């Protein structure tokens, strides 16, 4: 059945390709800017506009962790960005997620200004920039100076586990597909305690829709934590304001007292 | 508009200082992008054993002869392999922290055979600091020294004790905030790798350690407001013929050989052949230095890939430094309470 469907799809694609003038790639959108080598030009500063970093799944508003901050620290409501609504945790992992959630105001690695991982870096409430060369694409994020190098079509041995993973890209028509592996188990997906193991495998798809929108999808696979692969999707919006510029958000100085506070010599301590 | 004009004027003001050097031209065989500029893209390293300032024994000598260069590299190799037996078990050994397995300055001089990174002033030395800056730095050093009259100080990489009440007391390198290798791009202890990706109106430079990104718009936009301070500064680029010029201001307090937050850095990158970038940087900081000064560094192609240098995430060193300081304080307090023990 599956084979038959693929064959039919392939035949249909071929028929379309024959009918269309040469150079007309699939899903070509005249409004999508292009680089000199004819690929969609994704260069620019982008940002998600949702509350997925608070919780990938549907959530109502809730009080924040610091009472004195009042409305500033409160959690805004949002709909699920997960296809089907819920994350398919294995039973033991569901229990771990619940535990993470209870300790989220101390255990979320974002608090410590640690590298945010993938796909979280994409939908943190800060911009990121795509710097698109022909063989290499740099994805650079405001938060924590996170950076990923995406090598196009170059399959290299994975050097070692890392926070931001190992990214290999290819173009599927006008879609930039990035296969990300070799993660450690230290990052979370959101501030609600959604998590993964070091078996995480993420496949991201960046599909331009006109000049100022990228439709972003990430398929998340981790047999140690989830019963099946699952997918999130959301639009990313271009920063179109004049002089838009990705500024550095070096957060280490703001996290040091949290990370090392128990070892600091406080004022007033006897010496 | 006014800001933009100011930016252009600043660039022009820096030109006379650079004009005294022979302008560099791109080699015939260098790859070019679709818009005709030399393509700087790729993975590069500036690792070198070339001294930053010209050593006393090389006074008056701007370049090594090929024979002298070969001899220098040979001698350095021997020095680097020293097993440090003589200082084993001493504070000096601890302060050095790493051995030759870790240090990775490479084994070669720049292929230009220059005897120092600093090329202007012609004596190859960083010019004197202004009196005002000397006073500021002396006051900071005196304060740190005074704080170290009590227990709770720990050795820094340079071997001097420094306060360790909290991470804010420690050098930027120990806090993973700056390795003084990004702006300007100067080789440091190890991981001297840089990846450049170039587009028609933007150049990104990923500095491997500690994953610091230099984001350089090449579109005529002005620097951000002066109230904004960044650890690698705010950079704007332009092409001067075949040379890529980067103008950087808005620095955080990241002293480079004594510079202050008024540092204005002008960098020029020229791909002179397929395997080589010549990189010149001019330090313009009239409140810190008595005159402008310029350095020259050679970048060569490196195999890559760049690794993820997750410095802050794995900063076990800071836990060790702070807990040792607290331990020393505790010991001292116990000694005061019962001096006989």
Boltz contact constraints between the chains, C-beta under 6 A:
constraints:
  - contact:
      token1: [A, 36]
      token2: [B, 34]
      max_distance: 6.0
  - contact:
      token1: [A, 43]
      token2: [B, 199]
      max_distance: 6.0
  - contact:
      token1: [A, 114]
      token2: [B, 313]
      max_distance: 6.0
  - contact:
      token1: [A, 115]
      token2: [B, 310]
      max_distance: 6.0
  - contact:
      token1: [A, 131]
      token2: [B, 197]
      max_distance: 6.0
  - contact:
      token1: [A, 131]
      token2: [B, 202]
      max_distance: 6.0
  - contact:
      token1: [A, 131]
      token2: [B, 204]
      max_distance: 6.0
  - contact:
      token1: [A, 133]
      token2: [B, 41]
      max_distance: 6.0
  - contact:
      token1: [A, 133]
      token2: [B, 197]
      max_distance: 6.0
  - contact:
      token1: [A, 136]
      token2: [B, 197]
      max_distance: 6.0
  - contact:
      token1: [A, 138]
      token2: [B, 197]
      max_distance: 6.0
  - contact:
      token1: [A, 138]
      token2: [B, 204]
      max_distance: 6.0
  - contact:
      token1: [A, 140]
      token2: [B, 213]
      max_distance: 6.0
  - contact:
      token1: [A, 145]
      token2: [B, 211]
      max_distance: 6.0
  - contact:
      token1: [A, 147]
      token2: [B, 206]
      max_distance: 6.0
  - contact:
      token1: [A, 147]
      token2: [B, 211]
      max_distance: 6.0
  - contact:
      token1: [A, 147]
      token2: [B, 213]
      max_distance: 6.0
  - contact:
      token1: [A, 159]
      token2: [B, 307]
      max_distance: 6.0
  - contact:
      token1: [A, 162]
      token2: [B, 308]
      max_distance: 6.0
  - contact:
      token1: [A, 163]
      token2: [B, 310]
      max_distance: 6.0
  - contact:
      token1: [A, 164]
      token2: [B, 308]
      max_distance: 6.0
  - contact:
      token1: [A, 243]
      token2: [B, 221]
      max_distance: 6.0
  - contact:
      token1: [A, 246]
      token2: [B, 215]
      max_distance: 6.0
  - contact:
      token1: [A, 248]
      token2: [B, 230]
      max_distance: 6.0
  - contact:
      token1: [A, 250]
      token2: [B, 231]
      max_distance: 6.0
  - contact:
      token1: [A, 252]
      token2: [B, 177]
      max_distance: 6.0
  - contact:
      token1: [A, 252]
      token2: [B, 312]
      max_distance: 6.0
  - contact:
      token1: [A, 256]
      token2: [B, 167]
      max_distance: 6.0
  - contact:
      token1: [A, 260]
      token2: [B, 167]
      max_distance: 6.0
  - contact:
      token1: [A, 260]
      token2: [B, 322]
      max_distance: 6.0
  - contact:
      token1: [A, 263]
      token2: [B, 322]
      max_distance: 6.0
  - contact:
      token1: [A, 263]
      token2: [B, 323]
      max_distance: 6.0
  - contact:
      token1: [A, 264]
      token2: [B, 166]
      max_distance: 6.0
  - contact:
      token1: [A, 265]
      token2: [B, 152]
      max_distance: 6.0
  - contact:
      token1: [A, 265]
      token2: [B, 165]
      max_distance: 6.0
  - contact:
      token1: [A, 271]
      token2: [B, 150]
      max_distance: 6.0
  - contact:
      token1: [A, 271]
      token2: [B, 329]
      max_distance: 6.0
